[in-house]
Amino acid sequence: MGNEATGFRARIQKFGGVLSGMVMPNIGAFITWGLITAMFLKTGWFPNEKIAVLIDPMLKYLLPTLIGYTGGKNFYGDRGGVIGAAATMGVIVGSDIPMFMGAMIMGPLAALCMKQVDRLFEGRVKPGFEMIVNNFSCGILGIFLVLAAFFAIGPFVQVLNHVMSAGVNVIIDHGLTPFASIFIEPAKVLFLNNAINHGILGPLGITQAAEAGKSILFILEPNPGPGVGVLLAYTFFGTGTAKKTAPGVAIIHAFGGIHEPYFPYILMKPQMILASICGAVSGNFIFQMFNCGLVATASPGSYFSVLAVAPKSDYLPIIAGMLVSTAVSFGVGAFILRLCRDSDEEALQKAVAKKDSMKAEGTGGGGRIGAQEVIDFTGKVIKKVYVACDAGMGSSAMGASILKDKVKQAGLDIEVKNVAIPNLPADVDVVVTHESLTERAMRERPEAVHISVDNFLSSPKYDEIVKKLTEAKNPLPVLKKENIKVTDQPKTKEDAIHMIAQMLLKDGYVTESYENGMLLREKENPTNLGNGIAIPHGVLEAKKEIKASGIAALIVPDGIVWNDETVRLVIGIAGADQEHLSILSNVALTLNEEEAVRKIVDGRDADELYHILTK
């Protein structure tokens, strides 16, 4: 039975993650609309009828279209985004309410349909006709999707919205709105808040705001008061690690609006959920008593962001409600903590791990699949490091802030940002994710370096990343003087290739497998040039074993039999990019005569060879 409950919660979390992935990237547009509404509506701070005409078109057309585009893009890239936006127009025009639920359906649905159509044509289009097939297949499918949205899905969603709105109105009319937090607060701790907020409260709140100019539903979930109250209770009455860390987390939660960090403080002592619920319900009574509401979604849920989308007339009661939430949550939490004064040194760590494992259930993530256990940026030019999570707004924002500060202190000119996994850019160099999300991130950007952390807030990996970035800032020279050796040790070409490969391996130019690539190249295409020189190097497939471009050389006075030729100068090459080409040019120009080679070999002159190769 427990496994079934866990599986159900994980499915709800995953569904919430999908909804969040459509809404969160567009929060800026929602806030733009909310601020215009708060300022220029006739009941706003600066009433202006001319500017207020923007409010309705943005609400009805712009915001749903953005959601439809983002939903389609998340499922099938830019092509999915285009067809998702087109299909969303069908539900917009086919109804007379803001069609957010319809956009959340049509965006992904249209993208999945487009993906199936493209599979039908895959491998069957003649060269030269790709563009016309791509464009017209999208256009023709778009017709059917828009009509289906206009005649069927739009009206269905409108009926569903009316039913849900009627249910919400019954709850509001009977004065039961404050008690919604009995479900909302535990849902937040169990990571079900995205499903509730973006799937139910947000769309219904938009409908109410379109009619009344504001909605109480917008403030039920983002109110930071209950979480801040819990953290303040730990600050004054907690013990051990929880007491020491709670003040910093309270500041992040109150002014940064990120709720996730306070979840472990409830998970470590489940009784504290009562404090959170009591605080939220108390604040909701204030909001209901004074008929408060917000004009748009407040995200992230900080004191400032809530006030930013509050109507002028509701400022004081909303401030009072949030402060009452904080005070009641603090009072109840303090009582619980004084009642149960046990040591929590290990409890907080266990709670953090429990929080992460619950989040992992909802993301479908695995372990550290494919991530680098030992961080190595040798030979790589690192310009962009992104810290990624589901929505790119919560834990990843804090992780990116910590890492960015460390990178700045190290004096590195490297861009560090937080982002949602579906929005990882193509040119990202390093991706840092929680270990439960690494597999997803690797599927999204397989060519990047992926690093897993077990805790976004306090991972020792951040210091290791900065250390390795600093080392990578000063790359290996292509040729070190000590990597030119005078020796009669190699008796065969295989011996010589082994010595070359070991020098390159020792200094971090290649992996151990590169030697096999060199031997395979020699078997397929011998690398002796005909004037006493050989330039062994790996096959094309072995290039992935090269960490940095490097060269090593052997001066062999007694010579080696190399495919019916005596070779006395062996120059081994590992070419990652183009740095080694100048050395090859010097080999071609200066050592093209056997006499020049004989002079270096007979003189056993490693310094002269180094000068020739690097001049």
PAGUGU-44925 format. One record per residue (C-alpha): x, y, z; residue in three letters. Coordinates in pm, whole numbers, plus 32768, in hexadecimal, padded with zeros to 4 digits. Example, Ala and Ser with C-alpha at 12.3 -4.5 7.8 and 13.67 -1.06 7.14 Angstrom:
<pts>
84CE;7E3E;830C;ALA
8557;7F96;82CA;SER
</pts>
This chain:
<pts>
8000;8000;8000;MET
8123;80EA;8056;GLY
81C4;80B0;7F03;ASN
807C;8102;7E56;GLU
8062;824A;7F17;ALA
81CA;82A2;7EC4;THR
8192;8252;7D55;GLY
8057;8326;7D4D;PHE
810B;844B;7DEF;ARG
8229;8425;7CF7;ALA
8135;842F;7BD3;ARG
808F;8568;7C5C;ILE
81E7;8606;7C8E;GLN
8247;85B1;7B29;LYS
8101;8641;7AA7;PHE
8141;877A;7B72;GLY
829D;878D;7ADE;GLY
820A;8787;797E;VAL
8118;88A1;79D5;LEU
822C;8965;7A7E;SER
8309;893C;794B;GLY
81FF;89EB;787B;MET
81B1;8B04;796E;VAL
82FA;8B5C;7A1B;MET
83BB;8BCE;78E4;PRO
82A0;8CC6;78A3;ASN
827D;8D4F;7A04;ILE
831F;8E95;7994;GLY
8203;8ECC;789B;ALA
8100;8E7E;79A8;PHE
81A2;8F7C;7A8F;ILE
81A8;907E;7975;THR
8032;904E;7947;TRP
7FFB;9051;7AC0;GLY
80BB;9196;7AF2;LEU
8005;9243;79D4;ILE
7EBE;91D1;7A6F;THR
7F23;9240;7BCD;ALA
7F97;9395;7B56;MET
7EAD;93FD;7A3B;PHE
7D5D;9359;7A7F;LEU
7C57;9451;7AF3;LYS
7C89;93D3;7C59;THR
7E06;93CF;7C34;GLY
7F1E;94B2;7CA8;TRP
7F1B;958B;7B6F;PHE
7DCC;9559;7ABC;PRO
7DF1;9589;7945;ASN
7CE1;9517;7852;GLU
7DC4;952C;7722;LYS
7ECF;9447;77B3;ILE
7DCC;9364;7859;ALA
7D56;92EA;7703;VAL
7E92;9212;76FF;LEU
7E18;9142;7823;ILE
7D0C;906F;777B;ASP
7DCA;9012;763A;PRO
7F00;8FB1;7702;MET
7E2D;8ED7;77E5;LEU
7D60;8E32;76D4;LYS
7E5F;8E10;75BA;TYR
7FC8;8E4D;7623;LEU
7FE3;8D7C;7761;LEU
7F2F;8C41;76E5;PRO
7FF4;8C4D;759E;THR
813B;8C5F;765F;LEU
80D4;8B33;7731;ILE
806D;8A70;75F9;GLY
81B8;8AC1;754F;TYR
8288;8A64;7681;THR
81C4;8921;76B6;GLY
81FB;88BD;754C;GLY
836C;891B;7558;LYS
83A5;884F;7694;ASN
8321;871A;75E2;PHE
83AF;874B;7480;TYR
8499;8873;746A;GLY
8455;89A8;7396;ASP
837E;88E8;72A0;ARG
82A1;8870;73BE;GLY
8291;89D4;7443;GLY
8214;8A60;72F8;VAL
8103;895C;72C8;ILE
80A9;8979;743C;GLY
8075;8AF2;741F;ALA
7FA5;8ACA;72E3;ALA
7EC7;89BF;737F;ALA
7E9B;8A8F;74BB;THR
7DFB;8BA1;73EC;MET
7CDB;8AB1;73AB;GLY
7C80;8A91;751B;VAL
7CB2;8C08;7552;ILE
7BBE;8C6E;7444;VAL
7AD6;8B49;748D;GLY
7A85;8BC5;75EC;SER
7A32;8D05;76A1;ASP
7B10;8CD1;77D3;ILE
7C8D;8CE4;77F6;PRO
7CF3;8B8E;776F;MET
7E1C;8B29;7847;PHE
7DAC;89C4;787F;MET
7D69;89A3;770C;GLY
7EC7;8A23;76BD;ALA
7F5F;8926;77AE;MET
7EA8;8813;76EF;ILE
7EDA;888A;7589;MET
804C;88E4;75A0;GLY
80CD;8788;75FD;PRO
7FBB;86D6;7534;LEU
8010;8793;73F4;ALA
8184;8754;7425;ALA
8150;85DD;7452;LEU
8075;85D2;7319;CYS
8181;868F;7254;MET
8286;8599;72CE;LYS
81BA;8471;724F;GLN
8180;8515;70FD;VAL
82F3;8559;70D5;ASP
833A;83EB;711D;ARG
8254;8388;6FFF;LEU
8324;8455;6F0A;PHE
8476;83F8;6F9D;GLU
8559;8366;6E91;GLY
844F;8388;6D82;ARG
8488;84ED;6D0A;VAL
8558;851B;6BCF;LYS
8684;8607;6BEA;PRO
8623;876E;6BA2;GLY
84BB;8744;6C1A;PHE
8503;8746;6D91;GLU
849F;88B2;6DCD;MET
8358;88A1;6D0F;ILE
82F5;875B;6DBD;VAL
8352;87E4;6F15;ASN
8291;8926;6EE7;ASN
815B;8896;6E46;PHE
8144;876B;6F33;SER
8145;8862;7055;CYS
804A;8947;6FAA;GLY
7F55;8833;6F49;ILE
7F67;878E;709F;LEU
7F34;88E6;7136;GLY
7DE7;8908;7082;ILE
7D5E;87C9;711D;PHE
7DE2;881D;7276;LEU
7D59;8981;7274;VAL
7C02;8905;7205;LEU
7C02;87F0;730A;ALA
7C62;88F0;7412;ALA
7B5A;89E8;739A;PHE
7A32;88F6;7382;PHE
7A81;87F0;748B;ALA
7B9A;882C;7582;ILE
7B52;899E;75BF;GLY
79E1;896C;7612;PRO
7A33;8839;76E8;PHE
7B38;88F8;77B2;VAL
7A45;8A1A;77D8;GLN
793D;8933;786C;VAL
7A43;8897;7950;LEU
7AB4;89F2;79BB;ASN
794E;8A59;7A0B;HIS
791D;8920;7ADF;VAL
7A60;8958;7B9F;MET
7A18;8ACC;7BC6;SER
78BF;8A7D;7C4D;ALA
795D;8993;7D4D;GLY
7A56;8A9F;7DB5;VAL
7940;8BA0;7DCF;ASN
787E;8AB7;7EB7;VAL
79B2;8A99;7F94;ILE
79E4;8C14;7F94;ILE
7872;8C5C;7FD2;ASP
7874;8B77;8100;HIS
79AC;8C1A;818E;GLY
7A80;8AE0;816C;LEU
7B9B;8B72;809B;THR
7C8F;8B8D;81C2;PRO
7C77;8A16;81FE;PHE
7D04;89CB;80A4;ALA
7E5A;89EB;8147;SER
7E18;88A9;8205;ILE
7E62;8802;80B8;PHE
7F49;8905;801A;ILE
8054;8911;812C;GLU
8093;8797;813B;PRO
808A;8790;7FBE;ALA
81A3;8892;7FB1;LYS
8281;87BF;8090;VAL
8236;868B;7FBB;LEU
828C;874D;7E7B;PHE
8125;8744;7E00;LEU
810C;88BF;7E02;ASN
8149;88E4;7C8C;ASN
8024;8800;7C39;ALA
7F3E;88C0;7D25;ILE
7FBB;8A1F;7CD6;ASN
7FE8;8A0D;7B5D;HIS
7EDF;8905;7B18;GLY
7DC0;8985;7BF1;ILE
7DF1;8ACA;7CB2;LEU
7EA0;8B89;7B9A;GLY
7DA6;8B4C;7A7F;PRO
7C79;8B81;7B65;LEU
7D1B;8CB9;7BF6;GLY
7D4C;8D46;7A98;ILE
7BD8;8D13;7A50;THR
7B79;8DC3;7B93;GLN
7C6E;8EDE;7B55;ALA
7BE1;8F15;79F8;ALA
7A8B;8F51;7A93;GLU
7ADD;8FF5;7BE0;ALA
7C37;9087;7BA2;GLY
7CD7;8FAB;7CAE;LYS
7CC3;8E51;7D4C;SER
7D0A;8DC7;7EA5;ILE
7D79;8C81;7E01;LEU
7EBC;8D28;7D8E;PHE
7F33;8D5C;7EF4;ILE
7EDD;8C0D;7F95;LEU
801A;8B54;7F28;GLU
812A;8C63;7F07;PRO
80EC;8D03;805F;ASN
8248;8CEC;80FF;PRO
81C8;8D27;8262;GLY
8196;8BBB;82D1;PRO
82F0;8B4B;8260;GLY
83A1;8C7A;82F5;VAL
82EB;8C42;843F;GLY
8363;8AD8;844D;VAL
84CA;8B46;840A;LEU
84BB;8C58;8512;LEU
843F;8B56;860D;ALA
8573;8A83;85C4;TYR
864E;8BBA;85DD;THR
85E2;8C03;8743;PHE
857C;8AAE;87CA;PHE
862C;89AE;86EF;GLY
876F;88F8;873C;THR
88AD;8896;868B;GLY
88CF;88B8;8514;THR
8764;891A;84DE;ALA
8783;8A45;85C9;LYS
88C5;8ABB;8521;LYS
8847;8AA2;83BC;THR
86DF;8B15;83E6;ALA
8724;8C91;83E6;PRO
87D1;8C89;8293;GLY
86C2;8BAF;81FD;VAL
85B7;8C99;828A;ALA
8656;8DC1;81D3;ILE
8664;8CFD;808D;ILE
84F8;8C96;80B4;HIS
8470;8DE9;8121;ALA
8521;8EC5;8024;PHE
858E;8DD0;7F16;GLY
843E;8D23;7F08;GLY
84D2;8BC4;7EED;ILE
8406;8AD2;7FC0;HIS
84C8;898D;7F99;GLU
85D5;89D1;80A2;PRO
84DD;89CD;81C4;TYR
8444;8879;8167;PHE
8553;87B0;821E;PRO
8508;886C;8360;TYR
83A8;87DE;8354;ILE
8410;8686;82D9;LEU
8507;8663;83FB;MET
83EA;86A3;84F1;LYS
829E;8658;8444;PRO
81D9;86F4;8562;GLN
8251;8846;84DE;MET
815E;8827;83BA;ILE
8053;888E;84B8;LEU
810A;89D9;84E7;ALA
8112;8A12;8371;SER
7F9F;89BD;8349;ILE
7F32;8A94;846F;CYS
7FFB;8BBB;83ED;GLY
7F6F;8B9B;828D;ALA
7E06;8B73;8300;VAL
7E27;8CA4;83E5;SER
7EAF;8D7C;82CD;GLY
7D9F;8D01;81E1;ASN
7C93;8D6F;82D9;PHE
7D25;8ED0;82C9;ILE
7D29;8EC7;814C;PHE
7BC1;8E4C;8144;GLN
7B46;8F40;824E;MET
7BC3;906C;8187;PHE
7B6D;8FD7;8030;ASN
7CDB;8FD7;7FC9;CYS
7D76;8F48;7E90;GLY
7E90;8F6D;7D99;LEU
7E6E;8FD1;7C2E;VAL
7F60;8EC4;7BB1;ALA
8038;8DA2;7C21;THR
8148;8E08;7D19;ALA
8286;8D53;7CBF;SER
836A;8D12;7D6A;PRO
82A2;8D1B;7EAD;GLY
8351;8E2C;7F76;SER
82BF;8F4F;803A;TYR
832D;903E;7F28;PHE
82A6;8F77;7E00;SER
8152;8F51;7EAB;VAL
8139;90C8;7EE4;LEU
81AD;910F;7D7F;ALA
806D;9078;7CF0;VAL
7F80;90F0;7E01;ALA
7E76;91F9;7DB9;PRO
7EAD;9349;7E61;LYS
7D76;931C;7F38;SER
7DEF;91CE;7FC3;ASP
7F50;9228;8031;TYR
7F15;924C;81A6;LEU
7E39;9117;81D7;PRO
7F26;9041;8104;ILE
8050;90B5;81D4;ILE
7F85;9070;830F;ALA
7F25;8F16;8292;GLY
808B;8EB5;8243;MET
8105;8F35;8395;LEU
7FEE;8E7C;844B;VAL
804F;8D3F;838B;SER
81B7;8D6D;83F9;THR
815D;8DB4;8565;ALA
8068;8C92;858E;VAL
8152;8B9E;84E1;SER
826E;8C15;85C1;PHE
819A;8BF2;86FD;GLY
811C;8A94;86B0;VAL
8275;8A29;863A;GLY
831D;8AAE;8775;ALA
8222;89EE;884C;PHE
8266;88A9;878E;ILE
83E0;88D6;87A2;LEU
83DC;891D;8916;ARG
8300;87ED;8947;LEU
83F0;870E;8882;CYS
8550;878A;88D4;ARG
8618;866A;8845;ASP
8767;8689;8791;SER
874B;86BE;861B;ASP
88B6;86B5;85AA;GLU
8876;858B;84C5;GLU
8702;85C4;8493;ALA
8730;86ED;83AA;LEU
881F;8630;82C8;GLN
872F;850B;82BA;LYS
8611;85F8;826B;ALA
86D7;869B;8150;VAL
871A;8542;80C0;ALA
85AA;84EA;80E8;LYS
8543;862A;8036;LYS
8631;85DE;7F17;ASP
85B8;8478;7EF6;SER
844D;84E9;7EEA;MET
84A2;85E6;7DDF;LYS
855B;84D8;7D1E;ALA
8421;83FE;7D1B;GLU
8366;8510;7C67;GLY
8477;8551;7B67;THR
84A7;83E9;7B00;GLY
861B;841B;7B37;GLY
8717;830B;7B79;GLY
886D;8316;7C13;GLY
89A2;83C8;7B99;ARG
8989;8322;7A46;ILE
8A9C;83A1;7964;GLY
8B02;84BE;7A47;ALA
8C6F;8501;7A8D;GLN
8CD3;846C;7BDC;GLU
8E2B;850F;7BB8;VAL
8E0C;866B;7B22;ILE
8EFB;86A3;7A01;ASP
8EF1;87D1;7919;PHE
9047;8790;787F;THR
9056;880C;771A;GLY
8EF9;88A4;7728;LYS
8EA4;8A13;7700;VAL
8D9B;8A55;780B;ILE
8CCC;8B8F;77D6;LYS
8B72;8B30;7855;LYS
8B16;8A6F;798F;VAL
89A2;8A39;79CC;TYR
8902;89B5;7B0A;VAL
87C0;8907;7AA1;ALA
8689;8881;7B4B;CYS
8520;883B;7AEB;ASP
84A0;899F;7AD5;ALA
85E7;8A60;7AE8;GLY
8559;8B41;7BF8;MET
858C;8A9C;7D4B;GLY
86AF;89C7;7DBD;SER
8778;8A03;7C81;SER
8761;8B7C;7CB7;ALA
87FF;8B57;7E0E;MET
8907;8A67;7D8D;GLY
895F;8B51;7C70;ALA
8979;8C75;7D60;SER
8A6F;8BB6;7E3F;ILE
8B3F;8B3B;7D18;LEU
8B3D;8C90;7C6E;LYS
8BC6;8D32;7DA9;ASP
8CDF;8C31;7DC0;LYS
8D34;8C5C;7C4E;VAL
8D3E;8DD5;7C7A;LYS
8E22;8DBB;7DAB;GLN
8F0E;8CE1;7CDF;ALA
8F25;8DF7;7BD8;GLY
8E99;8D1D;7AC2;LEU
8DE0;8DBA;799D;ASP
8CDF;8CA4;797C;ILE
8B66;8CC7;795A;GLU
8AA4;8C11;7A6C;VAL
8928;8C03;7A54;LYS
87FF;8B35;7ACA;ASN
870E;8AA2;79CF;VAL
85FB;899F;79A4;ALA
867E;885C;790C;ILE
85A6;8876;77D0;PRO
8638;89D1;7793;ASN
87A9;8975;77A4;LEU
8850;8A33;7684;PRO
890A;897D;7570;ALA
8A54;8A2A;75C3;ASP
8A5E;89D1;7736;VAL
8BAF;893F;779C;ASP
8B68;88BA;78FA;VAL
8A1A;8851;7992;VAL
89F8;882B;7B0C;VAL
88C0;8770;7B80;THR
883F;86B5;7CAB;HIS
88A1;8548;7C87;GLU
8734;84E8;7C54;SER
871F;85C7;7B1F;LEU
886C;857F;7A77;THR
87E2;8478;798A;GLU
86D9;856A;7909;ARG
87D9;867F;78DC;ALA
88C0;8596;781B;MET
87A8;8538;772E;ARG
876B;86AA;76F5;GLU
88D9;870F;76C0;ARG
89AF;85D5;7694;PRO
8ADC;8696;7612;GLU
8B0C;8762;7752;ALA
8BD4;8702;7887;VAL
8ADA;868F;7990;HIS
8B1C;86A5;7B05;ILE
8A32;861B;7C11;SER
8A06;86B0;7D6C;VAL
8945;861A;7E8D;ASP
88E1;876A;7F20;ASN
88C6;88B3;7E63;PHE
8903;897F;7F9F;LEU
8A3A;88E4;8035;SER
8AEC;8809;7F3B;SER
8C68;87EB;7F53;PRO
8C60;87B8;7DDB;LYS
8C49;8934;7DAC;TYR
8DA8;8967;7E37;ASP
8E29;884A;7D60;GLU
8D83;88E0;7C2A;ILE
8E27;8A33;7C6B;VAL
8F79;898E;7CA8;LYS
8F66;88CF;7B5F;LYS
8EEA;8A03;7AA3;LEU
9017;8AC3;7B26;THR
90FF;89AF;7AB3;GLU
9059;89A2;795C;ALA
908F;8B1A;793A;LYS
9200;8AD0;790C;ASN
91F8;89BA;7803;PRO
930D;88C1;77C3;LEU
940F;8925;76BD;PRO
93F8;884F;7586;VAL
9562;87E1;75AE;LEU
962C;87D2;76EF;LYS
97A7;87C5;76D3;LYS
97B2;869B;77BF;GLU
96D4;85DA;76CD;ASN
97F3;85C2;75D4;ILE
98CA;849B;7637;LYS
9A0E;840F;75A7;VAL
9A02;8295;75D1;THR
9A5E;8148;7537;ASP
995D;8092;760C;GLN
984C;8054;7505;PRO
989E;7F2B;7427;LYS
975A;7F23;735E;THR
9660;8024;72E6;LYS
956A;7F9C;73E7;GLU
9668;7FE6;74F9;ASP
9694;8148;7477;ALA
951B;8185;7464;ILE
94F6;8104;75C9;HIS
9603;81F4;7649;MET
9564;8319;7592;ILE
9408;82C2;7614;ALA
9488;82A2;777A;GLN
9528;83FE;776D;MET
93E4;8495;76EA;LEU
931A;83D7;77EF;LEU
93FC;843E;7911;LYS
93CC;85B1;78CC;ASP
9254;8598;7896;GLY
9245;85C8;771D;TYR
9190;847E;76DB;VAL
90E1;835E;7784;THR
9175;8202;77A0;GLU
90A5;818C;7675;SER
914E;827B;7582;TYR
926F;8188;7555;GLU
9182;808B;74B8;ASN
9111;8195;73C1;GLY
927D;81D7;7361;MET
92C2;8066;7329;LEU
9187;8043;7259;LEU
91EE;816D;7181;ARG
9341;80CD;714A;GLU
929A;7F8A;70DD;LYS
91AE;803B;6FEB;GLU
929A;8148;6F66;ASN
940D;8140;6FC4;PRO
9488;8291;703E;THR
95F9;8288;6FD5;ASN
9640;83A9;6EE4;LEU
976B;8317;6E25;GLY
9888;83F2;6EA5;ASN
98CC;834E;6FF1;GLY
979E;83E9;709D;ILE
9658;8350;7117;ALA
952F;8413;719F;ILE
944E;8315;7251;PRO
92F4;8394;72B1;HIS
919C;8307;72FD;GLY
907C;82AE;7216;VAL
8F5A;83A4;71FD;LEU
8E89;82D7;72F2;GLU
8F9D;8300;73F8;ALA
8F79;847A;73FA;LYS
8E85;845F;751B;LYS
8FA8;83D8;75EB;GLU
906B;851F;75BD;ILE
904D;8617;76DD;LYS
913B;871D;764D;ALA
9211;873E;7516;SER
9369;86B4;7563;GLY
94A9;8638;74BF;ILE
95C0;8556;753E;ALA
96FC;84F4;7481;ALA
9808;83E8;748C;LEU
9969;840A;73FA;ILE
99DB;82A2;73BD;VAL
9B4A;82A3;7349;PRO
9B53;812B;72FD;ASP
9A0D;8144;723A;GLY
98D4;806B;722C;ILE
985B;7F96;710A;VAL
9716;8036;70AA;TRP
966E;7F92;6F7F;ASN
97AF;7F4A;6EBC;ASP
9844;809B;6F1C;GLU
9931;80FF;7031;THR
9891;8210;7102;VAL
996B;82D7;71F3;ARG
9880;83F4;724A;LEU
9720;83A8;72D0;VAL
962F;84CA;7306;ILE
94EA;8457;73A7;GLY
93B8;8532;7384;ILE
926E;855C;7441;ALA
91AC;866D;738E;GLY
9070;86E6;743E;ALA
9047;882E;7387;ASP
9135;88EC;72A3;GLN
9254;8941;7390;GLU
9337;8826;7315;HIS
9322;888C;71A6;LEU
9436;8992;71C4;SER
9523;8886;7246;ILE
94C8;87A0;7125;LEU
950E;88C2;703B;SER
9668;88E8;70D5;ASN
96A5;8773;70A8;VAL
9648;878C;6F38;ALA
971A;88C4;6EF6;LEU
9851;887D;6FC5;THR
9870;8705;6FDB;LEU
980B;86AB;6E79;ASN
9972;864C;6E27;GLU
9A14;8513;6EB9;GLU
9B55;85D7;6EF4;GLU
9AA2;86C2;6FE7;ALA
9A1C;8597;70A3;VAL
9B76;84F3;70AB;ARG
9C10;8630;713C;LYS
9B1E;8635;7262;ILE
9B32;84C0;72A3;VAL
9CAC;84A2;728D;ASP
9CD4;85D2;736D;GLY
9BD1;8542;7461;ARG
9B59;86A9;746E;ASP
9A05;86B7;751D;ALA
9A26;8831;754C;ASP
9A53;8869;73D5;GLU
9923;8790;7387;LEU
9854;8852;7486;TYR
98C4;899A;73E6;HIS
986B;891F;7288;ILE
9715;889C;72EE;LEU
96A9;89CE;73B6;THR
9741;8AEF;72F7;LYS
</pts>
